[in-house]
């Protein structure tokens, strides 16, 4: 499997709101998701599309990847306008059939060729937001190698489609999320999911909640974050990154595991904890991820520094 | 139909002589001689050679004997395991119906070669990967030998970790899916509802009992375990408690009295006892009796000296 990309935090923003777009590089997130869909009013759809090409280099200056969320109903027109160098992902809302994804793949393939982008650069995020999407999950997720992570079946659209309430103190999407996670794991692609942490207020800027959610997700093995408000970026980056204590603990587990070699035992208990190959795998995973996060933080910090130098030279 | 009572499935590492010696006295309904999870790669060849002796040594102790075999080493493991006295095999990490068919064919050949009644050896599919769970329904229908489905150590093999709620991630979904498929295909759902800090079938006796009780409540009928001290909690947790049995008997008595007078349903306290309620009570009474019979069988077996098998 390819090295996991670091996508702990991301902001989805309407591409028509200039101050969001112009400040995006300062936000410290791992990706920016430029929206053409629900945050863009109907009369601005065409105008919004025309902004993407220039927004890509702008929002990525701070080291963030760039995604675009297109409209389900205008997918073809949107794609023509947005597939340009620097774009790493197209998010496709309300995916319901494998044929839709195959069609997107064909068009993206052509645009990559015409515009000098390496084949396969642009991923497809197949957003499952309807019951039909859940029922056809396997054919959707397996329709294109551009679908590299899969999951969901939660959120406002799903709630509306199923007629369930959005902010309740229990997990209302057990079945749909389980189905999609099983499909992702069966296909060997990254799981887009998270353990349930109650959010009964619907707040999008609660940093404490964002941190708890991110930390619980990481401890459960998940890596993908994202949100709508800059206040959750830092908490998500922090929550999805192994703490120093987690790293120390992982080293300790591996040290204990090494002592099993040659003993004829497959597991042992140390300080009440079981040490076996599964624990060792988890520890290695933690260390690898901690290193990727550190590298990525470093790369982003350097990118931001370059922008600041360029700006001060320009104003001098 | 008489349901097999297989509440506790004690995994015993084939490489551990002391564990094997204790297995006779463990009071497990099933002893599973393990060649997969608890035997190191280096020890596997030697462990395989010991299986026949171990099967013989367990005869007459009252437990059924299964072995747990490795899908990737299926040929060697089955050749080592299939001897008279074996009831069946747990196949770890099963992922497709084709693999079940392959195992079925191998078992048939070995039954023939080794004087075992054809078609008698059972297969329990351990669905411990995503592929296996995805294909559960087809796997469960792939052979007449298929007699049980379990998630085995899926939590470790699929790296499913505890959530803040204490549930092990994805397990509530996986358990219900497996139980539904098992009942749809007429095989036994084997497992327990483990919660953090339980991991990989390992838990304290108390937690094991809780997991068995919760497991029985959602349709499991027995579970694998690793330690001797988990056997009694599993047997107890999967057996109706005395109060449950008494309540069921009262329900049945009330229902029978009512139907004898031509009523379809009767009132007992605040409850309405209809056909469904009575059928459930009847099932519980039958289960409790079968468990008692099984306990007696095991007690009698252990009171006799081990049979010497040449």
Interface residues (C-beta under 8 A of the other chain):
Chain A: X174 X175 X177 X178 X179 X181 X182 X183 X185 X186 X195 X196 X197 X212 X216 X219 X220 X221 X264 X265 X266 X267 X274 X276 X278 X281 X282 X285
Chain B: X13 X15 X37 X38 X39 X40 X42 X43 X129 X130 X131 X133 X134 X156 X157 X158 X159 X160 X161 X162 X163 X164 X165 X169 X170 X172 X173 X174 X177 X199 X200 X202
